[in-house]
Amino acid sequence: MNDRIKQVLDGILERFKSGDIPEAVAYSMYPTADDIPSAKWSLLNRILMFVAGTADARGYKQWLKANRYVKKGSKCFHILVPYIKKMEDDETGEENETLVGFMCRPVFRYEDTDGESLDYEQIELSELPLLERAQEWGLSVRAIPGNYRCYGYYSSKRKEIALATPEEKTFFHELSHAAHEKIKSGLKRGQDPFQEIVAELSAQALCHLVGKQVNNTFGNSYRYIEGYAEKAKLTPHAACLKVMSQTGKVLNLILKGRNHASGPMPQALEAVHEGPVTVGSDL
């Protein structure tokens, strides 16, 4: 094993020691658009990309092909790629491709490049309602490559919300995860059914509160909640009732801010009629 490969693998082992690997694996499984090179990478290489702090990494020539250029002084990180060699079969005399080992290949993060905008960069996030709440909590909100199967995630360790869509409900769902974490002083790892139901229920309520049209998302939200309720062996209605108290706390924290303090509502809510809201009544 050469020194470079050993260094890469040692970095993974260090993540195991620190307890970061479960989160890295979870977000490395996040499916990206098929035209992103890393979509075809192995899980190990996608973990290395997540650990490097990016959702898009490519080789120098791959960035040039995308009309982007690596900034001067940028440092690469390394992924492992198979070393395939053509070898002659002793019996048939035919040449066959054979895996003889692995080698390291340098790649650069999107954040270390400049040039032509990529499709996912053009997602407009600056006008999201309640964006100031995420900023108040020290969370970065950034656009990432994605596809029709997944639209965003919240990373506690990185303090970031990553979005592949400008849709408000997706942002509200991830912001609700962040609020829920504050209330509980931590969340269970993975997609816990009750945590997901709290986030989706809160997201639909926030859409109502900021006056966003969400009629076309009710069905999706119901199916989302129904799926997690089934995992918890409950009906959707029973599952929502079970998390109603937690959902109320999440909404209260998001709408009132730090420590549930009273004060002015976020700007996005100033014009909203102050009437009773039945959370989840349209599910």
C-alpha positions, 0 to 999 in steps of 0.5 A, spaced: 500 500 500 503 506 497 503 512 502 497 516 498 492 510 499 494 509 506 493 517 508 486 516 504 484 510 508 487 513 515 482 519 514 476 514 514 479 511 520 479 517 524 472 519 522 470 512 525 474 514 531 470 521 532 463 518 530 462 522 524 462 516 519 454 515 520 452 522 518 458 522 512 455 515 510 448 518 510 449 524 506 454 520 501 448 516 499 444 523 497 443 522 490 445 527 485 444 529 478 446 524 473 450 529 469 455 530 476 461 526 475 461 524 483 454 520 481 458 514 479 463 514 484 463 509 489 460 510 496 467 510 499 469 516 494 463 520 496 464 519 503 471 522 502 467 528 498 463 529 504 469 529 509 472 534 504 466 539 505 463 539 498 457 536 494 461 536 487 468 534 486 471 533 479 478 532 476 482 538 473 480 536 466 473 535 468 472 542 471 475 545 464 470 541 461 464 544 465 468 551 463 470 552 470 477 553 472 481 551 479 483 557 483 490 558 484 493 555 490 487 550 491 489 544 494 486 537 492 484 531 495 484 524 493 479 519 491 481 511 490 480 509 483 481 502 480 487 500 476 485 496 470 490 493 466 490 489 460 493 482 461 494 476 456 490 470 458 495 464 458 491 459 455 487 463 450 492 468 448 486 473 449 487 480 452 482 481 458 482 487 463 484 485 470 483 489 476 490 489 479 489 494 485 487 501 486 491 508 485 489 515 488 486 521 483 486 528 485 480 532 485 478 539 487 472 541 490 467 546 487 468 551 492 475 551 489 473 553 482 471 559 478 468 560 471 461 559 468 455 557 473 452 550 473 445 549 473 444 548 480 448 554 482 442 558 479 437 556 484 435 562 487 435 562 495 436 569 497 428 570 497 426 564 502 421 566 507 424 565 514 431 565 511 433 570 517 432 564 522 437 560 519 442 565 519 440 567 526 442 560 528 448 560 524 446 555 519 448 556 512 443 555 506 446 553 500 444 550 493 447 543 491 446 538 485 440 534 486 435 530 482 427 528 482 428 523 488 431 528 493 431 535 494 435 537 500 438 535 507 440 538 514 447 537 516 447 538 524 455 537 524 456 542 518 451 547 520 448 547 513 441 546 510 443 544 503 437 545 497 436 542 490 430 546 489 428 553 491 421 550 493 419 553 500 416 547 503 423 543 502 427 549 506 421 549 511 422 541 512 430 542 513 429 548 518 424 544 522 429 539 523 434 544 525 429 547 530 427 540 533 434 539 534 435 545 538 429 543 542 431 536 544 438 538 544 440 533 539 436 528 534 436 521 533 441 519 527 438 517 520 431 518 518 427 517 525 419 516 523 417 521 528 422 526 527 421 526 519 413 527 521 414 533 525 419 536 520 413 535 514 408 537 519 411 543 521 413 545 513 406 544 511 404 549 517 409 554 515 407 554 508 400 556 511 403 561 516 407 565 510 401 565 505 405 560 500 400 556 495 401 549 497 395 545 495 399 542 490 404 539 495 398 536 500 398 529 497 406 529 497 406 531 504 400 526 506 404 520 502 411 522 506 407 522 513 403 516 511 410 512 509 413 514 516 407 512 520 407 505 517 414 504 519 412 506 526 405 502 525 401 507 526 395 511 522 397 517 519 392 521 523 395 517 530 402 519 528 401 526 527 397 526 534 403 523 537 408 528 535 403 534 535 406 537 542 413 537 539 411 540 532 408 546 536 414 547 540 418 547 533 413 552 530 414 556 536 421 556 536 422 558 528 416 563 529 419 567 535 426 565 535 432 564 540 429 561 546 422 562 544 423 569 546 417 574 544 418 579 540 417 581 532 415 576 528 419 575 522 418 579 516 415 574 512 409 573 517 408 581 518 402 581 513 399 574 515 392 574 518 393 572 526 388 567 526 388 560 529 391 555 525 390 548 525 396 544 524 395 538 519 388 539 518 389 539 510 393 532 510 
